[in-house]
Amino acid sequence: MSKYMFAVWLSIVSATASAEVIVVLGDSISAGYGIEAGKNWVNLIEKKLEAEKFPHRVFNESISGDTSAGGLARIDSTLARHKPQWLLLELGANDGLRGLTPQQMKANLTEIVLRSQKAGAQVLLLGMRLPPNYGKRYIDIFYNIYPALAKEFNLSFVPFILEDVALDKALMQPDRLHPNTAAQPIIAEKIWGYLKPLLK
């Protein structure tokens, strides 16, 4: 290997080693269900990082249909594999849609936060809301878990990532549960507004 090639290789290795890691742990909203490859909000966040010269790498560990229990079951391996500086936690919606107990959801999310912090990762909590047909009482109990967790563990918190999307038919897929491709830049911009100041 020539001295020039070695220098190029060394610079690449050094940049990779010094790059901070962001992991997204979520469900179908973050996995890009029904979205063309490369166009979901996680991909758009990656493009914003690159455009603004942030040295961060993003790993999307989201699985469609996942619950808080599923996230908890794989958090240890995810943290060990990526050693992230930031964990974007977007789970809980499927717990609510399946009528699972809010108490168990809170316990699972709490444990994910605790294990992430113990591993040295800071958590950005991404809040979700349930559709209105689930009844106000259950919706409120479900949603209030997010700000309660943010307060208890002093987490950065996006109150509702689908705030400007969920009630707009033009931005939702026919199932009225998943945002469509047109909604992805709106979601990305919402989350970026909270994430960018944290990375600085």
C-alpha positions in Angstrom: 0.0 0.0 0.0 1.4 3.4 -1.0 1.8 6.2 1.5 -1.0 8.1 -0.2 -3.4 5.1 -0.1 -2.5 4.5 3.5 -3.2 8.1 4.4 -6.6 7.9 2.7 -7.4 4.7 4.5 -6.4 6.1 7.8 -8.5 9.2 7.3 -11.5 7.1 6.5 -11.0 4.8 9.5 -10.4 7.9 11.8 -13.6 9.6 10.6 -15.6 6.4 11.1 -14.2 5.8 14.5 -14.9 9.4 15.6 -18.4 9.6 14.1 -21.1 9.6 16.8 -23.9 7.1 16.3 -27.7 7.6 16.4 -30.0 4.6 16.7 -33.7 4.8 15.9 -35.6 2.2 17.9 -39.2 2.2 16.6 -42.1 0.5 14.9 -43.6 0.9 11.4 -43.7 4.7 11.6 -39.9 4.7 11.7 -39.4 1.5 9.7 -41.0 3.1 6.7 -44.1 0.9 6.3 -45.6 1.6 2.9 -42.9 4.1 2.0 -40.6 4.0 -1.0 -37.1 2.9 0.0 -34.9 5.8 1.0 -37.7 8.2 1.5 -38.9 7.6 5.1 -38.2 10.2 7.8 -35.2 8.4 9.1 -33.5 8.6 5.7 -34.4 12.2 5.5 -32.8 12.9 8.8 -29.6 11.2 7.5 -29.6 13.5 4.5 -30.0 16.5 6.8 -27.1 15.4 8.9 -25.0 15.0 5.8 -26.0 18.3 4.3 -25.2 20.2 7.4 -21.9 18.4 7.9 -22.7 16.5 11.1 -20.4 13.5 11.5 -23.2 11.2 12.8 -24.1 7.8 11.5 -27.7 6.6 11.7 -28.8 3.0 12.3 -32.5 2.3 11.9 -33.4 -0.6 14.2 -37.2 -0.2 13.7 -39.5 -3.1 13.0 -43.0 -2.8 11.7 -45.5 -4.1 14.3 -43.1 -3.8 17.2 -44.3 -3.1 20.7 -42.5 -1.7 23.7 -41.9 -5.3 24.9 -40.3 -6.1 21.6 -38.0 -3.1 21.9 -37.1 -4.1 25.4 -36.2 -7.6 24.2 -33.7 -6.3 21.7 -32.3 -3.2 23.4 -29.3 -4.8 24.9 -28.1 -6.3 21.7 -28.8 -3.1 19.8 -26.8 -1.0 22.3 -23.9 -3.5 22.3 -23.8 -3.6 18.5 -23.9 0.1 17.8 -22.8 1.8 21.0 -24.9 4.9 20.2 -24.5 8.3 21.7 -28.2 9.0 20.9 -31.3 6.7 21.0 -34.4 8.0 19.3 -37.2 6.0 21.0 -40.4 5.7 19.0 -42.4 2.8 20.5 -45.7 2.3 22.2 -48.2 2.9 19.5 -48.8 -0.8 18.9 -49.2 -1.3 22.6 -52.1 1.1 22.5 -53.6 -0.2 19.2 -53.7 -3.7 20.7 -55.2 -2.5 23.9 -52.3 -3.6 26.1 -52.0 -2.1 29.6 -50.4 1.4 29.8 -48.7 0.3 33.0 -46.8 -2.4 31.2 -45.9 -0.1 28.3 -44.6 2.4 30.8 -42.5 -0.3 32.6 -41.1 -1.4 29.2 -40.2 2.1 28.0 -38.7 2.9 31.4 -36.4 -0.1 31.3 -35.3 0.8 27.7 -34.5 4.3 28.9 -32.6 3.0 31.9 -30.5 0.5 29.9 -29.8 3.1 27.3 -28.6 5.6 29.8 -26.5 3.0 31.6 -24.8 2.2 28.3 -24.0 5.9 27.8 -26.7 6.8 25.2 -28.9 9.8 25.6 -32.6 9.3 24.7 -34.8 11.5 22.5 -38.3 10.3 23.3 -40.7 10.5 20.3 -44.3 10.8 21.5 -47.3 9.2 19.8 -51.1 9.5 20.1 -53.8 7.0 19.4 -56.7 7.5 16.9 -59.8 9.2 18.5 -61.9 6.0 18.2 -60.1 4.5 21.1 -61.9 6.7 23.6 -60.6 9.8 25.4 -59.9 8.2 28.7 -57.7 5.4 27.2 -56.0 7.9 24.8 -55.1 10.3 27.6 -53.8 7.6 29.9 -51.7 6.2 27.0 -50.3 9.5 25.9 -49.5 10.9 29.3 -46.9 8.2 29.7 -44.6 10.0 27.3 -44.4 13.4 29.1 -44.3 11.6 32.5 -41.2 9.6 31.3 -39.6 12.7 29.9 -40.0 14.5 33.2 -38.9 11.6 35.4 -35.7 10.9 33.4 -35.1 14.5 32.1 -35.4 13.3 28.5 -35.6 15.4 25.4 -39.1 14.9 24.1 -41.0 15.4 20.9 -44.6 15.6 22.0 -46.2 14.1 18.9 -44.3 13.3 15.8 -47.5 13.1 13.6 -48.9 16.4 14.9 -49.4 18.0 11.5 -50.0 14.7 9.7 -52.4 12.4 11.5 -55.6 14.3 10.8 -54.8 15.2 7.2 -56.1 12.5 4.8 -53.8 13.7 2.1 -50.8 12.7 4.3 -52.0 9.4 5.5 -52.1 5.9 3.9 -55.5 4.4 3.3 -55.4 2.6 6.6 -55.4 6.0 8.3 -52.7 4.7 10.7 -49.5 5.2 8.7 -48.3 8.4 7.2 -47.6 8.3 3.4 -44.5 9.4 1.5 -45.7 13.1 1.3 -45.8 13.2 5.1 -42.2 12.1 5.6 -40.5 15.5 5.1 -43.0 17.0 7.6 -42.2 14.3 10.2 -38.4 14.7 9.6 -38.6 18.4 10.0 -40.5 18.1 13.2 -38.0 15.7 14.7 -35.0 17.6 13.3 -36.1 20.7 15.1 -35.6 18.9 18.4 -32.6 16.7 17.4 -30.3 19.3 15.8 -29.8 21.5 18.9 -29.0 18.4 20.9 -26.3 17.3 18.5 -24.6 20.7 18.7 
